[in-house]
Structures are given as C-alpha cells and as structure tokens.
Amino acid sequence: MVRKIILVLSFMFCFLDADVYKNNCVKCHEQLPVSIDKYFYKYLLIYSGETDTKNAIISYLKYPAYETTVMSDAFINRFGIKKKSKLSEDELKEAVNVYWQKYKVFGKLK
Amino acid sequence: MLVSKSLGIDFHQSEKQTLFRFSALYILLTVIIISVFSFIYFELQKDLMLQQKKSTLQKYSKELIENLKQLHINFDKTQLYPRSDKFNSAIYDSEQKLIFSTSKSKLRLDKILYLENGVIHLVNIPESYYLGAMFIVVEMKDDKKWLKQTKKEIIIFGGITFLFMLVIGYVLLRLFLKPMRDAINLLDKFIKDTTHELNTPVSTIVANIEMIDKSSLDEKLLKKIQRIDIGAKTVSNIYQDLTYLALGNQIVSNDEDVDIEQLAIQRVEYFTSLALARKVTFSLNIIEKTTLHIDKFKISKLLDNLLSNAIKYNKIGGEITVSIKYREFSVEDSGIGISEDDISKIQDRYTRFNKSSGGFGIGLNIVSTIAKEYNLTIKIESKEGIGTKVSVSW
C-alpha cells in the first residue's frame, strides 16, 4: 500500500515538475526562432558536467546578464537579455532537472 | 700437494669459501646494478616510443574532436558516435563520468600519455566541450616492435656487461687472494725446507751408528750408542712421515713386485733396536710367501708405521707377531688395545689413543692413504688390554 502511495506521489511530482518546465520555459521559448535544445548544448559546450551546467543555467535565470550569457553577441543583439525569472529556487531546480533529463547526452549516443 | 693441506690446515677450502662468498656477493651486486640500468633503459625506451606515437594519437584526437563538433551541431538529427578503424575512443564529462566509449578497457584520466595492457592512450582536453566531453581519450594498440628491440638490446648489452664485470671480478679476486696465497706458499715452503734440512744430519747419524763395530765396545758405551740409534731412527721415521705428507702427490710411484717376506724381515730388523728399548720381542710367522705390486718406499712406509705403532702402544716386555700369508700380512701386538668406538676414528689424522706415547698421530693416516691408493683392505681387530691386530690384504 505504502509503495503504491509513493509511486503515485512520484508520478504526481514528475508531472508537476514537467508542468513547471512546460509552463514557464517551453511556453516562452516556443515563440523564439531558436529551439530550446540549442541553449542546452550551448551550456554543455562550456560547462560539460551535470552539476556545473545546472548551476550555470539556474544562476543565469536568476541573474541574467550580458556577461554571463552563453549565447552569441549576434543573438543577444537581436533578442536581448531575458528578464529575471520569477520562479522560486525550488521551481527553478525542478524545471532545470526536467530540462537536463530531456536533452542530456548520457544514454543517447549509439 | 701443499704441506699445509697435508697437515690438515685446509687453506684451499677456506680459499674456496672466500672465493664463493665474494663471487656470490659480486654476482648479486652486478645483477642488481645491471637490472637497475636495464629498468631505467626500458623506461626511457618506453617514453621515447610514447613520444613517437603521441603525434599520431594527437592527429586521431583532432579528427575525433572535429567529428564530435559536427555531432554536437546536428545532435537533434543524429546520435551516432564517430568511430574509426585506426583507434578506439572515449569521452568523459567534467565530473569524469563516462559519456560514451568504444574502448573495452577501463581508462585512466590522471595521465596524459600512457601504455597499459599493450594499448597506448592519450588523454586530451579540447577547447570546447562538444557533447559535454571535457576529456577525450584516444587509444591505439601497441605494435610492440620497440619492446622486442629493447629486450634484445638489454639481453645483448646486459650479457656483455655481465661478462665484463665477471672478468673484472676475477681480477679483483686474484688481487684480494694474493696475500692469502703468499702466506700459504710461505708456510708451505717453510715446512718443505725444514723437513729437507732434517734429512742430512739424521741420515748421517743413522749411517755412522750402523758403521760402528759394536763388538769392540764396552757395555756402557754400547747402551749409549743403542740409545742414540733409537733416537736417530725415531727422528728418521718422523722425517719420513713428514716427507711423505709434504710430497705425497709429488712422489713418483715406481711400482714393482715386492716380496713381502723379505720386506718384513728388513723392517723388523730395522725396528729391533727400538723394540728392545721397550723389551718388546718380534716373531715372524710366515705361512705362505706372497708378493705385492707396489712402490717399495710406500709399502715400507705402511709397514713401518704398523710396526712403529705396535712398539709404541705395546706393554713393556710385550710381543709383536708379523704374519704373512697369501695376499695378506698382519702385525699383531700385545698392547693396550683400542675400544670399539675408537676403531672407526683411528685412521683420522692426529688421532692418538694413548697420550703417554709420543708421535704426531699421523701414522695410521699414512697407512690409510697408501692403502686407498693401492686398493688394499685394512682390517683392525682389537681388544682393550689384550692387543691389536692390523691386517692388510689385497
């Protein structure tokens, strides 16, 4: 019984996380001409590891700046620096976790 | 043969031991030194080979990075990891977590260039981490040509060095042993010279006593002359024993058929004066005539020693029986006898069983040496307090 409850709760949290990512990240990026995965690979190109990449994304979402962006000058000149995220620390973490899981390279190479 | 060795001081043995110990230590040190230099040379050759292969591996690494770059750009279209027939590769992130590998072995990231299990590895860190790859490892099989060549060189040069060191060791050994050899030779020369110098005066005394007309002497003077005769013959015997020991191997044997009966008569006559001093009487018991093909000096020495011992260890007024039969003769005394335990030790040099009698205790050792040389069988039968019988058969 306990196992079932834990399983159900896990699914619920996953969906909730997915919702945070979907509602707060994908929603805006869909309106941009550059797909959301391209940002991920830009971060990967500079930060390599999971911890560093996640921390860099969260840091940028909290304090977006010209100096810390991974995007090219041409991109920034055209689209500018994004607005500071209103999401809480936990929500940011949840969203970035989903983002990592969705686009990470581990297990995808053949 | 060295006199020192004949006298039981085995300098050759000590020399051999010194030689063996020095050689063992020297060879051990030589092997250790050669091994250390071989190891250093091997490591240098390995490094040289790795440096030669480094440029090839760097080329492969560059090729892989270029392919990873393309894959990074087109990752949404293809996820096929770039492979090559020439090399295997692996990529790791900044946390050293494996992203992907075509290598079967477990790779190390703490070294840039290394050889492990016959595979050469190069770890490269690219400027941009395509697909998150911070560490790029490329590996290729070692053809082991350098290893064969290095082994060959080590065996050849190691062998030459070892032989060279052996020659040097031999020269050093000769230098170290020279003082010991000189001391042995000096001692040997001293003993030979001393025994030689004894010969002339002793022979003169014995010969002159024999020339004296004993019938013209009064009783007192005759006794004195007899004592001088006994003393001179005793010294002569000791001299002959020492000469035999000193020149043992250098005496050329002139083997001939020796009539044992005639020899026994001669030697008994020679020892009569010595025996009379102890009131010991001789009796000859010739059962059958016999001959022995042997060097006359040696068989005389053998018989002399048996007779001398029979006199020496006899009781005052005792008897000595010399028996001769076919292929055997024996000397039997009525002396103190020897215990059963001591019979086995009796032929050892310097063994004397009655400290009251003089001598060096080398008599039976000479008997044993001569017997061994001519395959003569020595049988000692003895009963304490009754007497001893020494039989020689062939």
Interface residues (C-beta under 8 A of the other chain):
Chain A: S35 D37 Y41 L44 L45 I46 Y47 S48 G49 E50 T51 D52 T53 V105 F106 K108 L109 K110
Chain B: H72 F75 D76 Q79 L80 Y81 D93 S94 E95 K97 I99 F100 S128 Y129 Y130 L131 G132 A133 M134
